[in-house]
Amino acid sequence: MLTFLGLLIGDRRLRAGVFLFGVGALAMLVLSMFGSWYVGRYTVPIAAPVAAGASLALCSLWRLESARRRAAAIG
């Protein structure tokens, strides 16, 4: 969910990173399911790209919230 949220918020650079990590993880998941034998261990490698996309989304949320707090403190 954080990966999808990261596509909606943040600056262009972070959204591009979230998109690339998210698409990479989704491709790894979908392509492993198209094989004749599905084994759950093929889904383990997607944990790192999903975590990277989620961490970029959290970074975007952190920046958005800190900017909002600074604006509230000033005005």
N, C-alpha and C positions, 0 to 999 in steps of 0.2 A: 504494500500500500504506500509505503514511503517513496518507492521508486516512481509510482504513478503521480504522487503528489509533487515530487521533484520536477516533473515535466511541466507543471503548471506555475511554479513559483521560481524565483531566483533569476539571476542574470543569464545571459545567452551562453556564456562559457560553461557554467555549471549545468545548465539544461542539456547542453551537448554531451557532457560527460555522463549524466544520468541516462540519456537516451542510448548512448553507445553501450554502457554497461547493461542496461535493461534489455536491449535487443540482443546482445551477445548471450546473456543468460537465457532468454526465451528461445533463441535459436538452438542453444545446447540442449535445452529440455525437449523441444519439439523434435529435433533430429534424432535424439536418442529413443524417442517413442516410436519412430517410424521403422525401426529394425524389426526383424522377425522375432527376436527374443528380447523382451523388456526386463531389465534387471534394475532394481532400485539403486544400486551403487552408481549407475550412470547419472543420477540426479545430484549426487554429492558435489561434483565440480561446479555446479551453478551457484553454490553458496557464496563463493568469493565475489563474483560479479554483482550478485544481488546485494550483498553487504556493502560493496563499494558504491553502488547506486544509491542505496539508502543513506550512507554516510554523507554523500554529496547533497542529498535532499535535506538532511538535518543541518548541514552547513548553511544551506539557503534559508531554512527556517530561522536559524540563529541570527543570520544577518538581517533578515526581515524584521524580526522581533527587536533586535538592538537598535535598528534605525527607527522603529516606531517609538521605542522608549526615549531615545534621544530627542525626537521631535516633540514628544509629550513634555519632556523636561524643559525644553526651550520655550515652548509656547504655552 
